[in-house]
Amino acid sequence: MKRIVIICAVTALAISCSKSQQGAPLMREWAFETEYTKASIDDSGVFSWQQGDRIDIWDATSASFVPFTTIAGKGRFVATAPDNASFSLAAFYPSGIAGGTSYISLPSSYASAAEATAVFPMYAPVNEGDNTLHFKHLGAALTITCTSVQPELDRLELRSAGTTLSGRFDLSTVSGNQLIQQKTGNGTAEVRFSLSEEGTVSVTIPIPVGTYPVSICLGNDTDHEMLVVSSSSDMTFERAHRYKLKAFDYMTERYAFAGGTMESLTVEDDSVNW
């Protein structure tokens, strides 16, 4: 009797393990190629993928995004995912910026200038059976350079009266391109920095497409005050452009941005791929 019980128990365990193994999906490596598309930006407006960059690709089977990583920084992205994954609809850079296949969220705070620069949101349509991704930029970017910044300051904030610069942005289709457009709100974009002595702060912040005013403020965490050092009338920001404001001196200059103070650099020299 005892022997029969033991045999039954072993048999039941084997069946249980077999069912468990059958229920677990097989995993495999998936790979996608990005044609010419680039993510980071240098001072001349040149972009390039960097080792460790991550993108998200929508998996219809799990109804969720799967993060892919470029190991060598050459634009080939790989991930380990279930064999039954069905990659389709949309891919986004950087990983984590999309809440769904039709919208993204711009951060309200960046831990450093490098972190802000890296968040230049891009979108690529994904067609099942095609592993080549053609990314295009969703918004614009604004570069701000301030000299003679005092070491007690530790944050720069970009504001716009009546227009939000952070939070959720739904994708719109304009002239065949997906983009994020300005919308009413008061969300700001803050970049943290640290200086050991008086120096220069330069940040590049992703912004939505549209025509709106901006204000630049500097402050610190100690007294929680932000000094508005400069503001503007309406300025127009186009998709896939980086705008460079004329550098200003924190100690001596307080001016409104006017004609001739902003330089526009297109990142669409290769319009086919951007």
C-alpha positions in Angstrom: 0.0 0.0 0.0 2.8 2.4 0.9 4.5 1.6 -2.4 1.4 2.4 -4.4 1.0 5.8 -2.6 4.5 6.7 -3.4 4.2 5.8 -7.0 1.0 7.8 -7.3 2.7 10.8 -5.7 5.6 10.7 -8.0 3.3 10.3 -11.0 1.3 13.3 -9.9 4.4 15.4 -9.5 5.6 14.5 -13.0 2.3 15.5 -14.5 2.3 18.8 -12.5 5.9 19.6 -13.8 4.9 18.6 -17.3 1.9 21.0 -17.2 4.1 23.8 -15.8 6.7 23.4 -18.5 3.9 23.4 -21.2 2.5 26.6 -19.7 5.8 28.5 -19.7 6.4 30.1 -23.1 9.6 29.4 -24.9 12.1 32.3 -24.9 14.3 33.4 -27.8 16.4 36.4 -28.8 14.7 38.9 -31.0 16.6 41.6 -33.0 15.7 44.8 -34.8 17.9 47.1 -37.0 17.6 50.8 -37.0 18.5 52.4 -40.3 20.7 55.5 -39.9 18.7 56.7 -37.0 20.5 58.2 -34.0 19.7 59.1 -30.4 22.2 61.3 -28.7 23.1 64.9 -29.7 26.4 66.8 -29.6 26.9 70.6 -29.8 26.9 70.7 -33.6 23.6 68.9 -33.8 25.1 65.5 -34.8 23.3 62.5 -33.5 24.5 58.9 -32.8 23.4 55.8 -31.1 25.3 55.1 -27.9 26.2 51.7 -26.3 23.4 50.7 -23.9 20.7 52.8 -25.5 17.3 51.2 -25.0 14.1 51.3 -27.0 10.6 49.9 -26.4 8.7 47.8 -29.0 5.0 46.9 -28.6 4.2 43.2 -28.2 0.6 42.6 -29.2 0.6 39.2 -27.6 1.3 40.5 -24.1 -0.2 43.9 -24.8 2.9 45.6 -23.4 6.2 47.0 -24.4 9.4 45.0 -24.5 12.7 46.9 -23.9 15.5 46.3 -26.5 19.1 47.3 -26.0 21.9 48.1 -28.5 25.0 46.4 -27.1 27.5 47.9 -29.4 25.9 51.2 -30.1 25.6 50.4 -33.8 21.8 50.6 -34.1 21.1 46.8 -33.7 18.7 46.2 -30.8 18.2 42.9 -29.1 16.0 41.4 -26.4 15.0 38.1 -25.0 11.3 37.6 -25.3 8.7 34.8 -25.7 8.7 32.9 -28.9 5.1 33.8 -29.5 5.6 37.6 -29.2 4.0 39.6 -31.9 5.9 42.9 -32.4 3.8 45.5 -34.2 2.4 49.0 -34.2 5.0 51.1 -32.5 8.6 51.5 -31.2 9.8 54.4 -29.0 13.0 55.9 -27.9 14.0 56.2 -25.1 12.7 53.2 -23.2 10.0 54.0 -20.7 8.8 57.2 -22.4 5.6 55.8 -23.9 2.6 54.9 -21.8 0.9 53.3 -24.8 1.2 53.1 -28.6 -0.3 56.5 -29.1 1.2 58.8 -26.4 4.3 59.6 -24.5 5.1 61.5 -21.3 7.9 64.1 -21.0 9.5 64.2 -17.6 9.1 67.3 -15.4 12.5 66.8 -13.8 15.9 65.6 -15.1 18.7 64.7 -12.7 21.4 66.2 -15.0 22.0 67.9 -18.3 23.1 64.6 -19.8 19.8 63.0 -18.8 17.8 65.8 -20.3 19.7 65.6 -23.6 19.2 61.8 -23.8 15.4 62.2 -23.7 14.8 63.3 -27.3 11.7 61.2 -28.0 11.4 59.3 -31.3 8.8 57.0 -32.8 9.0 54.2 -35.4 6.1 52.2 -36.9 6.6 48.5 -36.5 5.3 46.1 -39.3 5.1 42.5 -38.3 7.7 40.4 -40.2 9.9 43.5 -40.9 12.8 43.9 -38.4 14.0 47.3 -39.7 12.9 50.4 -37.7 12.8 53.8 -39.2 12.7 56.3 -36.3 11.7 59.9 -36.6 11.7 62.6 -34.0 8.4 63.5 -32.3 9.2 67.0 -31.0 11.9 69.7 -30.8 14.7 70.5 -28.4 15.8 73.8 -26.9 19.4 74.5 -25.8 19.9 77.0 -23.1 23.3 78.3 -22.1 23.8 80.6 -19.0 27.2 82.0 -18.0 28.4 83.4 -14.6 26.1 81.0 -12.8 26.8 81.0 -9.0 27.7 77.8 -7.2 24.8 78.1 -4.8 22.4 77.5 -7.7 21.5 73.9 -8.6 18.5 73.9 -10.9 17.3 75.5 -14.2 13.6 75.4 -15.0 11.9 76.0 -18.3 8.4 77.4 -18.1 5.7 78.5 -20.6 2.7 80.6 -19.7 -0.4 78.6 -20.7 1.5 75.7 -22.3 2.7 72.6 -20.6 6.2 71.4 -21.2 5.9 68.1 -19.3 3.4 65.3 -18.8 1.3 63.3 -21.3 1.3 64.2 -25.0 -0.8 62.3 -27.5 0.7 61.6 -30.9 -0.7 63.6 -33.8 -0.2 63.0 -37.5 1.0 66.0 -39.5 2.2 65.8 -43.1 2.7 62.1 -42.7 4.8 62.4 -39.5 3.9 61.6 -35.9 4.6 64.4 -33.5 3.8 65.8 -30.1 2.1 69.2 -30.1 1.7 72.0 -27.6 -1.3 71.8 -25.3 -2.7 74.0 -22.5 -1.3 73.5 -19.1 1.4 74.6 -16.6 3.8 71.7 -16.5 7.5 72.8 -16.3 10.8 71.1 -17.2 13.5 71.3 -14.6 17.2 70.3 -15.0 19.5 69.8 -12.0 23.1 70.7 -12.0 26.1 71.1 -9.6 28.8 73.7 -9.7 31.8 74.0 -7.3 32.5 77.5 -8.4 31.0 80.2 -10.7 30.6 78.7 -14.2 28.5 78.0 -17.3 25.4 75.8 -17.4 24.2 74.5 -20.7 21.2 72.2 -21.1 19.1 70.8 -23.9 15.5 70.1 -23.1 12.9 68.2 -25.2 9.8 70.3 -25.9 6.6 69.9 -27.9 6.0 71.3 -31.4 4.1 74.6 -31.5 4.3 78.4 -31.0 4.5 79.6 -27.4 6.6 81.8 -25.1 9.2 80.4 -22.7 10.7 81.6 -19.5 14.1 80.5 -18.0 14.4 80.4 -14.2 17.3 79.5 -11.9 17.2 78.6 -8.3 18.2 76.1 -5.6 16.8 73.6 -3.2 17.7 75.5 -0.1 15.3 78.4 -0.3 13.1 76.9 -3.0 13.0 80.2 -4.9 13.3 80.4 -8.7 14.5 83.7 -10.2 13.2 84.4 -13.7 16.3 85.4 -15.5 14.8 85.7 -19.0 11.5 85.4 -20.9 10.3 85.6 -24.4 7.4 86.4 -26.7 6.0 83.6 -28.8 8.5 81.4 -30.5 7.9 78.7 -33.1 9.3 75.2 -32.5 9.2 72.7 -35.4 9.6 68.9 -35.2 13.1 67.5 -35.6 14.8 70.9 -34.9 17.1 71.9 -32.1 17.0 75.5 -31.1 20.0 77.3 -29.5 19.3 80.4 -27.5 22.0 83.0 -27.4 24.1 82.5 -24.3 23.4 85.1 -21.5 25.2 86.2 -18.4 23.3 85.3 -15.2 24.8 88.2 -13.3 24.4 91.0 -15.9 21.8 90.2 -18.6 18.1 90.3 -18.2 16.6 90.4 -21.7 13.6 89.2 -23.7 14.5 86.7 -26.4 14.0 88.6 -29.7 15.0 88.2 -33.3 18.6 87.1 -33.7 18.9 85.5 -30.3 17.9 82.0 -31.3 19.6 79.7 -33.8 17.7 76.8 -35.4 19.6 73.6 -36.3 17.7 71.0 -38.2 18.4 67.3 -37.5 16.8 66.3 -40.8 19.7 66.7 -43.2 18.8 63.1 -44.3 15.0 63.7 -44.6 14.4 60.1 -45.8 15.5 58.6 -42.5 14.5 61.4 -40.1 
